[in-house]
Amino acid sequence: MLLFVPESAIDYEAVFCRGGRNTGNEGFALFKCPHCGCIFLMDREDDTIYLDGSDLSKRGFAGDSNQPFKCTRCKLQVPVGTWVGPRAEERFQVTWVELSASAWSWCAAPLQHLGAEA
């Protein structure tokens, strides 16, 4: 099994059923704060960040140099870098173990995606 949760493992229907529909062209990915490990779901299409796995109405924006994104748990700025996507830096990637212990554990299914990505 892969160490990190690939974007293809995210269950879009589960996200939509919990109120995560956004602009209609969603592209979901998980990332974590490298300071404290808090996990977030991002819609890569418009940089919306879902802040709470128990309440998808709580949303933020990835930010920019004038207003950077701050972690909701540790309140530190999430460093500039590649948070999601095929070139995501390891410090931002979420492991299956981390996901299973978080409020986001419902949003991805590892058994359906074994060997799907290298």
TORLOGU-745324 format. One record per atom (N, C-alpha, C, CB): residue in one letter; atom name; x, y, z. Coordinates in steps of 0.05 Angstrom, whole numbers. Each point is the difference from the previous one (the first is absolute). Last residue first. Glycine has a CB too. Example, Ala and Ser with C-alpha at 12.3 -4.5 7.8 and 13.67 -1.06 7.14 Angstrom:
// residues 2
- residuo atomo c1 c2 c3
- S N 257 -45 142;
- S CA 16 24 1;
- S C -15 22 14;
- S CB 24 -13 -43;
- A N -18 -102 42;
- A CA -18 24 0;
- A C 18 24 0;
- A CB -38 -23 25;
//
This chain:
// residues 118
- residuo atomo c1 c2 c3
- A N 36 99 -171;
- A CA 27 -6 9;
- A C 14 23 13;
- A CB 3 -34 -36;
- E N -111 -3 22;
- E CA 20 21 -6;
- E C 27 -9 11;
- E CB -35 36 2;
- A N -39 -93 4;
- A CA -11 17 -21;
- A C 21 22 -8;
- A CB -46 -8 18;
- G N 49 -65 52;
- G CA 14 -3 -25;
- G C -9 18 -22;
- G CB 7 -46 13;
- L N -75 38 62;
- L CA 26 -13 2;
- L C 13 -3 -28;
- L CB -15 -24 42;
- H N -73 63 -13;
- H CA 20 14 -16;
- H C 28 -13 3;
- H CB -26 42 6;
- Q N -58 -64 41;
- Q CA -9 3 -28;
- Q C 22 10 -18;
- Q CB -46 9 16;
- L N 57 -19 79;
- L CA -3 -26 -13;
- L C -8 2 -29;
- L CB -12 -19 44;
- P N 20 98 16;
- P CA 25 -12 -10;
- P C -3 -26 -16;
- P CB 22 21 38;
- A N -85 69 -21;
- A CA -1 -29 4;
- A C 24 -13 -12;
- A CB -50 1 -1;
- A N 9 103 41;
- A CA 16 -16 -19;
- A C -1 -29 7;
- A CB 30 39 -8;
- C N -76 32 59;
- C CA 1 11 -27;
- C C 17 -16 -20;
- C CB -6 43 22;
- W N -13 -54 78;
- W CA -22 -9 -17;
- W C 4 7 -29;
- W CB -29 6 39;
- S N 88 23 34;
- S CA 3 -29 -6;
- S C -21 -11 -19;
- S CB 20 -4 45;
- W N 0 96 -3;
- W CA -3 -5 -28;
- W C 1 -29 -8;
- W CB 21 44 -7;
- A N -6 -7 95;
- A CA -28 5 -6;
- A C -6 -4 -30;
- A CB -2 31 39;
- S N 87 -85 3;
- S CA -10 28 -2;
- S C -30 1 -5;
- S CB 45 14 -17;
- A N 19 -91 20;
- A CA -3 11 27;
- A C -11 28 0;
- A CB 39 -28 13;
- S N -21 -20 -94;
- S CA -18 -17 15;
- S C -4 10 29;
- S CB 15 -38 -28;
- L N 47 82 -31;
- L CA -28 4 -9;
- L C -19 -16 18;
- L CB 16 8 -47;
- E N 77 -19 60;
- E CA -10 27 9;
- E C -29 4 -7;
- E CB 47 18 -5;
- V N -7 -96 -27;
- V CA -3 -1 29;
- V C -10 26 11;
- V CB 38 -34 2;
- W N -18 29 -94;
- W CA -25 -15 7;
- W C -4 -2 30;
- W CB 5 -26 -43;
- T N 51 109 8;
- T CA 3 -29 -1;
- T C -27 -12 7;
- T CB 49 2 13;
- V N -22 96 -59;
- V CA -14 -13 22;
- V C 3 -30 -4;
- V CB -34 38 4;
- Q N 95 55 -37;
- Q CA -16 -24 -7;
- Q C -11 -14 25;
- Q CB 27 -5 -42;
- F N 34 83 38;
- F CA -28 6 -2;
- F C -18 -24 -5;
- F CB 14 45 -16;
- R N 83 -50 20;
- R CA -8 13 25;
- R C -30 7 1;
- R CB 47 17 5;
- E N -3 -51 -85;
- E CA -7 -20 20;
- E C -10 12 26;
- E CB 35 -29 -21;
- E N -51 80 -72;
- E CA 23 -6 17;
- E C -8 -19 22;
- E CB 19 46 -10;
- A N -64 -41 -90;
- A CA -3 9 28;
- A C 25 -8 17;
- A CB -51 -4 -4;
- R N 26 -10 -93;
- R CA 26 10 9;
- R C -2 11 29;
- R CB 12 11 -47;
- P N -89 -44 -1;
- P CA 20 -21 -4;
- P C 28 8 10;
- P CB -26 -14 -39;
- G N -58 60 88;
- G CA 6 -6 -28;
- G C 23 -20 -2;
- G CB -16 45 -13;
- V N 2 30 94;
- V CA -15 -22 -12;
- V C 9 -5 -29;
- V CB -39 11 30;
- W N 83 54 27;
- W CA -16 -14 20;
- W C -12 -25 -11;
- W CB -9 44 22;
- T N 96 20 -42;
- T CA -20 -15 -16;
- T C -15 -18 20;
- T CB 29 1 -42;
- G N 12 94 74;
- G CA 10 -24 -11;
- G C -22 -14 -16;
- G CB 32 -5 38;
- V N -19 82 47;
- V CA -2 0 -29;
- V C 13 -26 -10;
- V CB 0 51 -3;
- P N -37 -52 103;
- P CA 21 10 -17;
- P C -6 -1 -30;
- P CB 32 -14 35;
- V N -100 29 47;
- V CA 8 -24 -15;
- V C 21 10 -20;
- V CB -45 -25 7;
- Q N 26 75 87;
- Q CA -4 1 -29;
- Q C 10 -26 -12;
- Q CB 6 51 0;
- L N -45 -50 100;
- L CA 24 7 -15;
- L C -6 1 -30;
- L CB 29 -20 36;
- K N -89 -8 38;
- K CA -1 28 -7;
- K C 25 10 -14;
- K CB -29 7 39;
- C N -6 -97 -7;
- C CA 24 11 13;
- C C 3 30 -6;
- C CB 22 -44 -4;
- R N -102 -2 -29;
- R CA 8 -13 26;
- R C 23 15 13;
- R CB -16 -44 -17;
- T N -18 68 -70;
- T CA -21 5 20;
- T C 7 -12 27;
- T CB -34 2 -36;
- C N 103 35 -42;
- C CA -12 -24 10;
- C C -20 7 22;
- C CB 42 -27 -10;
- K N -19 95 -69;
- K CA 10 -8 26;
- K C -16 -24 9;
- K CB 13 47 12;
- F N 12 8 -111;
- F CA -17 -18 16;
- F C 13 -8 26;
- F CB -20 -18 -43;
- P N 40 114 -8;
- P CA 6 -29 -1;
- P C -19 -16 17;
- P CB 48 12 -8;
- Q N -46 85 -40;
- Q CA -16 -13 21;
- Q C 5 -30 0;
- Q CB -35 37 -4;
- N N 86 18 -54;
- N CA -11 22 17;
- N C -16 -11 24;
- N CB -1 29 -41;
- S N 40 -87 -26;
- S CA 21 13 15;
- S C -10 22 18;
- S CB 31 -11 -37;
- D N -103 -61 17;
- D CA 21 9 -18;
- D C 21 15 17;
- D CB -33 4 -39;
- G N -57 -81 50;
- G CA 14 24 6;
- G C 20 7 -21;
- G CB -7 -9 47;
- A N -64 -64 -30;
- A CA 29 -6 2;
- A C 17 25 4;
- A CB -8 -39 -30;
- F N -92 34 67;
- F CA 12 3 -26;
- F C 30 -4 3;
- F CB -36 33 -15;
- G N -56 -72 72;
- G CA 19 22 -2;
- G C 11 2 -28;
- G CB 12 -4 49;
- R N -101 -43 15;
- R CA 19 1 -23;
- R C 17 25 2;
- R CB -33 -24 -28;
- K N -51 -40 74;
- K CA 23 16 9;
- K C 22 -1 -21;
- K CB -11 -10 49;
- S N -66 -42 -58;
- S CA -8 28 -5;
- S C 22 19 9;
- S CB -48 -13 5;
- L N 49 -84 6;
- L CA 12 10 -25;
- L C -10 28 -7;
- L CB 3 -46 -15;
- D N 11 -18 104;
- D CA -19 22 -8;
- D C 12 13 -25;
- D CB -16 8 48;
- S N 60 -80 -4;
- S CA -26 -5 11;
- S C -21 21 -9;
- S CB 22 -21 40;
- G N 72 24 -63;
- G CA -11 -25 -11;
- G C -28 -7 10;
- G CB 46 -16 -5;
- D N 5 114 -7;
- D CA -9 -19 21;
- D C -14 -24 -13;
- D CB -5 38 33;
- L N 42 37 -84;
- L CA 15 2 25;
- L C -6 -21 21;
- L CB 1 48 -9;
- Y N 4 -30 -103;
- Y CA -20 -10 19;
- Y C 15 -3 27;
- Y CB -29 -23 -36;
- I N 53 86 -51;
- I CA 10 -19 20;
- I C -23 -6 19;
- I CB 48 17 -4;
- T N -33 25 -103;
- T CA -16 -2 24;
- T C 12 -21 18;
- T CB -42 15 -24;
- D N 72 12 -68;
- D CA 15 4 25;
- D C -17 3 25;
- D CB 34 21 -28;
- D N -61 -44 -66;
- D CA -2 28 8;
- D C 14 6 27;
- D CB -44 1 -25;
- E N 50 -87 -20;
- E CA -10 17 -22;
- E C -2 29 7;
- E CB -25 -40 -15;
- R N 51 -33 75;
- R CA 22 12 -15;
- R C -10 18 -22;
- R CB 27 -40 10;
- D N -65 10 87;
- D CA -10 -1 -27;
- D C 20 15 -17;
- D CB -49 -3 14;
- M N 68 -47 83;
- M CA 1 23 -18;
- M C -15 -6 -26;
- M CB 44 15 21;
- L N -34 -48 91;
- L CA -7 -8 -27;
- L C -1 26 -17;
- L CB -27 -40 16;
- F N 85 14 79;
- F CA -20 16 -14;
- F C -6 -13 -27;
- F CB 16 42 23;
- I N 37 -62 82;
- I CA -7 -7 -28;
- I C -22 17 -11;
- I CB 14 -47 10;
- C N 70 54 69;
- C CA -29 3 -5;
- C C -6 -4 -30;
- C CB -4 33 39;
- G N 93 -33 7;
- G CA -12 -24 -12;
- G C -30 2 -4;
- G CB 35 -25 21;
- C N 36 91 12;
- C CA -15 -15 20;
- C C -13 -25 -11;
- C CB -7 43 24;
- H N 68 13 -77;
- H CA 7 7 27;
- H C -13 -18 21;
- H CB 5 47 -15;
- P N -20 -49 -82;
- P CA 25 -13 8;
- P C 8 6 29;
- P CB 13 2 -48;
- C N -113 -11 3;
- C CA 18 21 10;
- C C 26 -13 9;
- C CB -39 30 15;
- K N -20 -77 -92;
- K CA 1 4 29;
- K C 19 24 6;
- K CB -10 -49 9;
- F N -60 4 -93;
- F CA 26 9 8;
- F C 0 5 30;
- F CB 9 21 -45;
- L N -73 -66 -45;
- L CA 6 4 28;
- L C 28 11 3;
- L CB -30 -37 13;
- A N -46 44 -97;
- A CA 26 -11 9;
- A C 3 7 30;
- A CB 21 6 -47;
- F N -98 2 -46;
- F CA 7 -1 29;
- F C 28 -13 4;
- F CB -48 -3 11;
- G N -15 56 -85;
- G CA 24 -17 -2;
- G C 12 -1 28;
- G CB 9 13 -49;
- E N -108 24 -5;
- E CA 18 -5 23;
- E C 23 -19 -7;
- E CB -39 7 30;
- N N -38 49 -74;
- N CA 23 -13 -14;
- N C 22 -7 21;
- N CB -11 26 -43;
- G N -71 17 68;
- G CA -9 -18 -21;
- G C 22 -13 -15;
- G CB -39 28 -3;
- T N 42 31 83;
- T CA -5 16 -24;
- T C -10 -18 -23;
- T CB 35 32 14;
- N N -40 -71 79;
- N CA 11 27 0;
- N C -8 15 -26;
- N CB 38 -16 29;
- R N -62 -73 45;
- R CA -2 10 -27;
- R C 8 29 0;
- R CB -37 -33 -12;
- G N 31 -25 91;
- G CA 25 10 -11;
- G C -2 10 -29;
- G CB 22 -31 31;
- G N -85 -14 39;
- G CA -2 29 -5;
- G C 25 12 -13;
- G CB -31 2 38;
- R N 11 -97 -17;
- R CA 4 15 25;
- R C 1 30 -4;
- R CB 25 -39 17;
- C N -35 -22 -90;
- C CA -22 -6 19;
- C C 3 15 26;
- C CB -3 -45 -21;
- F N 73 52 -44;
- F CA -25 14 -9;
- F C -23 -5 20;
- F CB 16 -4 -48;
- V N 64 -43 62;
- V CA 5 28 5;
- V C -26 16 -7;
- V CB 50 -5 -9;
- A N -50 -86 -10;
- A CA -1 4 29;
- A C 4 29 7;
- A CB 18 -46 7;
- E N -8 22 -97;
- E CA -29 -2 8;
- E C -2 4 30;
- E CB -9 -32 -38;
- Y N 96 29 0;
- Y CA -15 25 -6;
- Y C -29 -1 10;
- Y CB 30 6 -39;
- D N 60 -57 72;
- D CA -27 -7 -8;
- D C -17 25 -4;
- D CB 4 -44 26;
- I N 107 22 -33;
- I CA -21 16 13;
- I C -27 -7 -12;
- I CB 33 37 8;
- A N 53 -72 -37;
- A CA -13 -15 21;
- A C -23 15 13;
- A CB 43 -23 8;
- S N 19 59 -76;
- S CA -20 -19 -12;
- S C -15 -16 21;
- S CB 29 -2 -40;
- E N 44 60 62;
- E CA -24 15 -6;
- E C -22 -18 -10;
- E CB 27 40 -10;
- P N 46 -84 74;
- P CA -1 13 -26;
- P C -26 15 -5;
- P CB 31 -35 -18;
- V N 26 10 110;
- V CA -26 -2 -12;
- V C 0 14 -27;
- V CB -22 -1 46;
- F N 110 -48 0;
- F CA -15 25 -1;
- F C -27 -4 -14;
- F CB 43 27 1;
- L N 16 -101 9;
- L CA 3 14 25;
- L C -19 24 2;
- L CB 47 -16 3;
- L N -68 -74 -63;
- L CA 15 26 -1;
- L C 0 12 28;
- L CB -13 7 -48;
- M N 7 -114 33;
- M CA -17 24 0;
- M C 18 25 0;
- M CB -37 -25 24;
//
